[in-house]
C-alpha cells in the first residue's frame, strides 16, 4: 500500500517521464529513418510548384500508358511519357490558377459535344449528338465499373486541360505585337547593305598540335561558364557478358534430328507388340499435322511468290518437284527442312469489290449489330442471288448493307492489292477465281459477297511446308555457361576484374555516364536492375554483381561514381578544347601581325584580299568565309572607306575595309515588317513558352525512388 500511495503522489511526475521516454523512442526512430525527416515520402513521385504528384496516381497513369503502347514499350518508357505529361500539366496549371482560368460546366459540355460529335454511340436517329445518351453512358459506367468510370474522368480531364492550354497560349499570343520601331528595324536589318574587302587569316593555318591547352585552363573555363557544364549524378560501369548460345555440337545435333525426319523409320509399338513404320517428311500426305507436330513454327497454308521466299533457298526450291524436300539448311536463327507441297500459277495482284455482312461476334460487329451468324449468311445468300440477276445493284447494296466503312465510299472496291494483303478466305476467292466470279465467303469479319474484277501478272507460286527448329543451347551448354560465370565470380573475390577477364579472353564492355533514371545498358538492352544497383547507397567503386540478362548473364562492376555538379575537365574537354584553341590561335595571329593595311596583311600572310558584296545583318554571311556575325556587325559600325583593326571571327582573324554602304530607302509605312516581327513572336510561343515556364518552376523529382 505504501508503494501505491507513493505512486499516486508522484503520478504527474511519472506521466511526464513516460511521455519523454515515448517521445525519445519516436524521435530515435525518425533519425533511424532519414527519409521521414529529410526526404519526401515514398508515396510522392514529385513536387512541382508546391503540389505533390502521388505515386498511386502516377502509377495508374503509367499502367494506362503501357496498355496504349502494347508490347512496344517498357515500363520506364511509359513512366517517362507520363512524367512529361504530368510535368507540363503541373507547370501550366500554376499559370491557370494565377490567372483564374478554369473550365465551367457549360463549357465542358460544349467541349464534349465537339469531341464526340462523330461517335455513333452518342448520336440520335438523325445522326446528331445526343447529350442524354452520353449522360446515360456515364451513369452506366459509374454504376458498373470503377476502372472504366475513372478512365472517362481522365478523358474529360484531358479535354479540359487541352482546352485550358490552348486558351492560355492564345492569350499569350494575343499579347505579342510588333511595334512600328521594330518593323523599321526589321526592314533595315534585311535591306541595309554593305560591301567590304577583307583578309582572313584562318585558324586552320595553325596546327592544333602546336597549341597546348592545360587541364587548369579547361577547369577555369568551366567555372566561368557553369550553366553550360552542369551534369547529373552518374556512374561508370563495365561488364562481361556470358551468352547462352548454341555450341557447334548443339547445332550438329539439331541438324541430325532434322535429317532423321526425312526418311521413314521403324518404332516398336508397346500396345501392339510389333514394329510400326513411321513415315518421314518426304512421304507424309498430311503435311500440316506433321509440320505442326515437329516444328517450332506452325504451318502457313498459303502460296508464295519467288520474291517472298527466303533468299537462302529461293533459287534452290523454285524448280523442285512437288514432294521434294530441301535441307537441312540454316536460316534466320533456325535449322529448317522445306518441302514443296503444291505449285500453281496465280496473279501477283487483284482487284475486287465486296459487301460485308457482319454478325454478332464478328470482328467488324459493333454494338448495334444484332443478327446471328445464320441470319447474316441468309442475308448474304439473298443479296448474292439478286446480284446474279442484276449486278447493277451492287453499289446500292454496298451503301445499304456493308459494314466495311473503309471501302463503302469506293463502292466496296479494293483496287489492285497483293496476294497476302487480305484475310485467307477473301484472298483465296479473289486470286483463285476468274474475273467476273461472284460468291460468298466467311471470314472473321463476317460474310463477304465478292465480285472478282481483275488480275495482273500471273506467275508460278509455291505452297511450301517447313519444319523449323530454333538454334538454341542444350542443357549441357547452359550448365557450362553457368559454371563459367560462377568461376569468374569466385575468382573476383581475390582478383582484378580486368586481369581475370583478359586471362579468360572475355570481352570487357565499358559503359560510362549512366544516369539514375536510365534504362538501357548498351549491349544488354533494358536493364533497370543494373542501374538501380549501381546507384544504391551501399554500392561502392570496385563492387561487382551478377545479373541475369536476355540470353545469359552479365557480371557488372562499378568503376566510377560522379556526383551532380560541374563536368570534370576530361569530360568538358571535347567542348572546351576547340574554344580555347581558337582563342589561343587568335592571340598568336595578333602577336605576329604588324600590318595596318589589307594589302600588307595579305602579303605577310601569303594570302589575298577578297571582296564580299551586299552583306546584310539579317543573314551575316561573308562570301567565301561563311557566317561571321561579329565581323559583319563591325562592318556596319564603320564608315565608308574605313579600315578596321584585327577582328576575331568564327573561322579566323579578319581585317576589313568598308568600300560601300547602301542604306535601305525610307518607307512611308513599316506595318508589313511590323507584322513580320509580330508573327515571329507568335510563332515562338509554341516552342519557347512552356520551356521558359519549366525553367522557372520549382521541381523536386523523386522518380528514382519509383522507377523499378
Secondary structure, 3 states (H helix, E strand, C coil): CHHHHHHHHCHHHHHHHHHHHHHHHHHHHHHHCHHHHHCCCCCEEEEECCEEEEHHHHHHHHHHHHHHHHHHCCHHHHHHHHHHHHHHHHHHHHHHHHHCCCCCHHHHHHHHHHHCCCCHHHECCCCCECHHHHHHHHHHHHHHCHHHHHHHHHHHHHHHHHHHHHHHHHHHHHCCCCCHHHHHHHHHHHHCEEEEEEEEEEHHHCCHHHCCCCHHHHHHHHHHCHHHHEECCEEEEEEEEEECCCCHHHHHHHHHHHHHCCCCEEEEECCCCEEEEECCCCCCCCHHHHHHHHCCCCCCCCEECHHHCCCCCHHHHCCCCCCCEEEEEEECCEEEEEEEEEEEEEEEEEEEEEEEECCCCCCCCCCCCCCCHHHHHHHHHHHHHHHHHCHHHHHHHHHHHCCCHHHHCCCCEEEEEECCCCCHHHHHHHHHCCCCCEEEEEECCEEEEEEEEEEEEEEEEEEEEEEEEECCCCHHHHHHHHHHHHHHHHHHCCCCHHHHHHHCCCCEEEEEEEECCCCEECCCEECHHHHHHHHCCCCCCCCEEEEEECCEEEEEEEEEEECCEECCHHHHHHHHHHHHHHHHHHHHHHHHCCCCCHHHHHHHCCCCCEEEEEECCCCCEECCCEECHHHHHHHHHCCCCCECCCEECCCEEEEEEEEEEECCCCCCCCHHHHHHHHHHHHHHHHHHHHHHHHHHCCEEECHHHCCC
